[in-house]
Amino acid sequence: MGIIFGLQLIGIGLAIVVGALWLVWKLLHFRPRHVVAFFEVVGGVLGGMLAQDRWGEVFDTIRRNKLRTILTAVSVAWGIFVMVVLLGMGHGLNNGIRHSFRREAQNGIYISANRTSVPNAGYGIGRRITFDNRDYDRAKPVDGIDHLSGQYFIRGGRFGGGEMKVQRGAKSNAFGVNAVHPDAFYLGANEIVQGRYLNATDIAGLRKVCVIGRPVRDFLFGAENPMGQWINIGNTAFEVVGVYSDEGGEEQERQIYVPVSTAQLAFHGVDHLGMLMFTVGNANAKQAKVISDEVVGQLAAAHQFSPDDPQAVRVFNNVEGFERFQQFFFVISVFVMVIGCGTLAAGVVGVSNIMMIAVKERTREIGIRKALGATPLSIVAMIVQEAIFLTSIAGLFGLAAGVAALEVIPGLADTEMILNPSVDIRVGLMAAAGLVFAGALAGFVPARTAARVNPVHTLRDQ
């Protein structure tokens, strides 16, 4: 994939260089009088827009050259269509990747205990590492950490199945149970809809309180108010003090949060923790790695494993992941813009070439017009008006087709990686307007050639 991507970039780069050289060459042949003539043509085109006879000539030319008209329109519409679809897909990819980060804080770092893979201090490999409350206390003063929480994995936790039987009266079901500190609230996408979240008093007082998700509330309590009610988690009664919602959806809301200290006591956790998780404020990826390395160093010293052991602890750094995503999306955005602009440029060149062919096909007709008294300005204005009309109609068709394709794509591609692909309508209209302007310039070059036609030469037998 890397080789293909590189070859594509090289090809696009060469196309841009060739296009730029072509444009420079054209501009070198442009003189101040050409600028004046261009604005005269603009005035002639605007005047021709109100002239019924001029429109009759344009439509008559289109009817007599159906294939050329279709080819011109297709090249322009395809350019707008490709650009709109590429921009929309790029926006959808951006939405999809951002959506994947919605469940956890973008500045969150998660360090979970695992098994050693490197011998250290006389210990062999395969030794199970278990964090404890002292690790939490040592990490609290680390500079750069905003919010810190430990998590005790009940019955294996979220990596080994943390569901427990939850019961109220005759109703019972299995829900996920998370034993955490109060600052865990800042590491997720939770929002309290009733009551409150866990607090420091709950931790210090070993209080049997819990915060439940909306599906848990609906199942156990129905229309009743759950605040102050008691439920059984395992064989221990807990008082409901809050209800939360989560952007991750119903599956993420089928969870219950309890104080880590209470869970350690009630579910035989001693002082064990399975994970440390914290936020690092506005730190960038480099700063976040320094902070996480300091915490890993503390853990390594306390539990006698090598800080360079890649398996002893597993670090999930959302800051690095999100920064890599931003860099990736920047590259994708540049790629999309280059492809889109290249496609539009190809459409403009196509219009210019086709209009040049049209002028050659109509050499005798233009000669007769000049012999009958047509001015060079009127001939140029007629050809440019035809180019503008074709690019305008084709551009709007391409824009409409691109927007329609973006509406259909989500139904065909059932994936969260591309979410709600769309394009700002202003961008599409600006692209269409730019293409119309470029089409007018493209038509102006062959139109100048047509205006120089000698009627005597065109009337000779060929």
N, C-alpha and C positions, 0 to 999 in steps of 0.2 A: 504493500500500500504506500509506503514511504517513497519508493522509487517512482510509482505512478504519479503520486502527488507532486513530486519534484519535477518530473517531465512535463506535467500540466503547467506548472508555474513557469518553467523555461519557455514552453510554447506560447503562453500568454504574454510573457515578457517580450519575446521576439515580435509578437503581433502588435504590442503596444509601441515598440520601437519603430517598426515599419510604418504604423499609422501616424506616429508623430512626425517621422521624416516626410511622409506624404503631405501632411498638413503644412509643415514648414515650407516645403517646395511650392505649395499652392500660394501661401502667404507671400513668398518672395516675388511672385508674379503679380501681386496686388499693388496697385498704385493709388494715390489719393483720389484720382479721378474715378477710380473704381468704387471707392467708398461713396462718393457723391452719387454715382450712377446707381449704387445699391439702394440708397434712400429714395431716389427717384422711382426705382422699381417698386419699392415698398408702397409709395404713394399711389403708383399705378395699380398695384394689386388691391389696395384698400378701396380705390375708386371702382375697380372692376367687380368687387364684391357686390356692389349695388347695381351693376349693369346686367340686365337680363340677357342681352346679346352675348356678353362675355361668358356667362354661365352656359348658354346654349352651345358655344364653341367648345367649352371644356367637356361637357357631357357628350357632345358629338364625337370628340376625339377619343373619349373613353369607350364609347360604343364601337368605334371602328378598330380599336386595339384592345380587345378583351383580354387576350393572353398576357400582353405586357402589363395591363392594369392589375390583373390578378397577381402576377409575379411581384410587382411593386408592393401591392397591399400586403401580400403574405410575408415578404421580407421585413416590412415595418412592424406588422402585427406580431410576428414571431419575436422580434427584438424586445418589444414591450412586454409580451407574455412571459418570456424567459426571465427578464429582469424582475418582474413582479413576483413570479413564483419563487425565484431564488431569494429575494428579500424576505418574502413571507416565510419560507422554510427556515431561513436563518433566524428570524424572529421566533418561530416556533421551537427551534432547537434551544434558543436562549431561555424561553419559558420553561421548556421541559427540564433542562438541567437545574434551573433555579427551583423548580418545583421539587426536584429530588432532594434539595437542601431544606425544604420547608419543615421537616420533622425535627431537625436539630439545629442549634444555634450555628450560624456561619463562623463564629469566632470560638467555637467549642473544641476542646481537646479531651479525648477519652483514653485513659490508660488502664488496661485490664490485665489481671494476673494470668500467667500461663505456666509452661514448663521450661526448664533450662535446656539449652542445647550446647552450652560451652562449659567445660569444667572450670571451677573457680574456688579458691580457698579450701582445697581439699574435698570439695563436693563434686560428685559426678554429674552426668547429664540426666535429663528426664525428671529432675526434682520439681515437684509442684510448689509454685510460689503462691502464698496467700497474704494479701494485705491485711492490715488491722487499723484500729482507730488511731494509733500513734502515727501511722503514715499520714492520715488525714490531718492530724495536728501539726506535723512537720511541714506539710505543704501549704498550710494556711498563710504563713508569713512570706512566702516566696513572692518577690517583687514581680508585678505584672499580672497576677491572678486577680480577677474581679470577683467571681462567684465560684465557690468550691463545694462539691458534694461528693460523698462516698456512696457506694451502693452495695448492700449485702444481697447476694444472690440466693434467694430462698429456693431450695430444691433445684439448684443448678442455675437459677436466674435466667436472664433473657437469652443466654447462649446455650442453656441446657434445659429449657422448659420451666418457666416460673409460674405456671398456672396452679391455682389452689381452689379447693371447693369453698364457695362462698354461699352462705345460707341466711335466709330470713324467713322464719316461720316454716311454711311448707315449700317455699320456693328455694331452689338451690341450682347453682351452675358453676362452671369453672371459669375464672377470670384471672388475668395476669396480676400479680402482686409485686410492687416495687418498693423496696425498703431504702429510703434515701434521706438526705438532709434537706432542709428548706430551700437552699440555693439551687436545687435541681430544677426548680420552676423556671430559672433563667436559661436552662440548657435545652428546653423543648419549645414546642409551639402551643403550650397549654394556655387556656384563658378561663378564669374562674367565672362561672355563671351563677353560682349560688354559694353563699357562705364564704369560706376562706381556704387558703392553702396551709400547709404545715408551717410551724414557726419554731423558734429556738426553745420556747417553753415546752413544747411537745417533746423535743429531743432530751432536754435536761430532766424533765419530770417523768420520762418513760411513759408518756400518756398513750392510752389505747384509743387513738383517733385515726381517721382515714379520710382521704379525699377520693371520690369515685367519679368515673366517667358517666356521661349521659346514658349510654346503653345499659350500664349497670344499674343506674337509678331507675330507668324505665322498667327494667325486668323485675327488680326487687320491690319497688315501691309503687309502680304505676303512676296514678295521679296524686298520690300522697306526697306531702312535703318530707324529704328525707332528713332534714336538718335536726340533729339531736337524737335520731333513731339509731338503733344498734343492729349490727350484722355480725355474723360469725365467719371469721376467716380461719380456716382449719378448725381448731378447737378453741380459738380465742375470740372473745367478743370485742368489737371495735365500734366506737361512736362515729357517725358520719358528721363531719364538720364542713364539708365543701363538695361541690360538684363542678367539674371542668369540661371544657370542649377542647378539641384538638384539630388543627388544620389537616393532619394526616388522615382524617376520616374515621369511620366507625371502628375499624380494627385497632387503631391507636387509642380510642376512647374506651375500649373494653379492658381497662387497666384500673388498678387501685393503688394509691400511694399511702404508705404508712411510715411513721418515724423509724429511722434505721436502728436507733437504740432499742426501741420497743421490740422490733422484729428480731434483733439479735438475742434478746432475752426470751421472747415467746417461742421462737422457732430454733432454739439451740444453736445460735450463731456465735456464741461467746463474744469476742470482739472482732470477728472476721469481717473483711470487706473484699469484694471481688473486683471493684473498679473504683478509680478516682476520676472524676470528671470536673472540668472547670472551664470558665471563659477567660479570654485574655484581652478584653476591651478592644481597642483599635489597633492592636499590634499587627504588623505585617507578617508574612510567612517566615522571614528570617528571625524576627523577634520572637514569634510564637515557638519556633524550634528551640531557641535558647531557653525559653521558660520550660518547655516540656523536657528538655535534656537535664535541666536542673532537678526537676521532680524525679525523673528516672534515676539520676545519680543518687538522690536521697534513698530511693527504694532499693537500689543495688547495694548501698552501704548497709542498710538495715537488714536485708535478707540474704546477704552474702552471694550475690550473683554478679556476673560481669556486666557493666553498663553497656558493653558493646555486643552483648548477647541479643541477637535479633528475635529470639523466641521467648525469652524469659517474661517479658511484658510486651503487650501489643499496643501500639500508639495509633490512634485514629485522630489525625489532625485535620479538622475541617478548614482551618485557615489556609493550609497549603493546598488542600483540595479545591477550595473556592478560588484561590489565586490561579491555580493551574487552569481551572475552567475559564476564568476571565481571559487569560492569555490565549487559550484555545479558541474562545469565541471571537477574540480580536482577529486572529488569523482567518477564521471562517468568514468574518465580516469583510475583511479585505479581499479575500478570495471571491466572495459573492459580488462585491462591488466591481472588481476587475472583470469578472465574467459578464456581469450585467452591462457595464459600460462597453466592453468589447463587442457584445451582441448588438447593442444600439449603434455602435460605430459601423459594424458590418451592415446594418440596415441602412444607415445614411449613405455609405459607399454604394450599396446596391441601388438606392434611389438615384444617385448621381449617374451611375453607369446606365441604368435603364432610361433615364431622361436623355442621356447622350445618344443612345440608340434611337430614341423617339425623334430627336431632332434630325438625325441623319435620314430616318424614314420619311420625314415630312419636309425634306429640303425643297422639293418642287412646290409644295403647298406654301411654304414660307416665302419662296421667291415670287410666287404669284401675288401673295398678300402685299409684299413690298412694292411690286409693280403697280398694284392698284392703289397705292398711297399709304399703306400701313407704316407707321413709324417704328423704328427699332425698339423704342420704349414699350409700345403696345405689344410687340411680339414677345419681348422678354417678360413682361408682366403676365401675359397669357400662359406661358410655360411655367413660370414660378407659381402662378395661381393654381395650375393643375397639380404641381408637386405638393403644394400646401394642402390642397383638398384631399389628395390621396393619403398623405401622411397623417392628416387629422383623423379621417374616418378610420383608417387602418389602426392608428394608435389607440383610438377609443375602443375598437373591437378587441385589440390585444389586451388592453387594460381590463375590460369587462371579462374576457376569457380567463385572465390571470386571477382575478378576484374570485370568479366562479370555481376555478380549480382549487384555490385555497379553502373554499368552503367544502369541497368534496373530499379532499385529501384526508382530513381527520377520520372520516368514516371508513376509508380504505386502509389506513395505517393505524392499527390499534396498538399504539405504544405511547408510553409516558415520556419518551425521549423527545418527541415532537408534539408540543402541546399548544393548541390554539394558534396555528400558523396564520398570520395576518400581516397586512402591510398598511401603513398610514396612507390614506387616500390622497393626502397632499403630496406624498412622495411620488405616487403614481401619476398624478396630474402634472407635477413638475417634470417628470420624465417624458410624459407625452408632449408637453409644451416645448421642452428642449429638443425633442425629436422633430417636431414640426418646424422649429426655427432652423435646426440643422438641415432638414429637408429643403427648406427655402434656399439656404446657402448652396446645397447640393444641386438644386435646380437652376440656380443663378449661373453656374459655370457653363453648362451647355446652352443656357438661354443667351448668354453673351455671344457664343459661337453662332447661334441662329441669327442674331441681330446683324451679324457681319456678312450674311449671305448676299452674294451678288445676284440680283434677279436675272441679269442677262445670261449668266452661266447656267442658272437652274432651268432656264427655258430652252436650252439647247437639247437636242436629242442625245440620250445617254446610251 
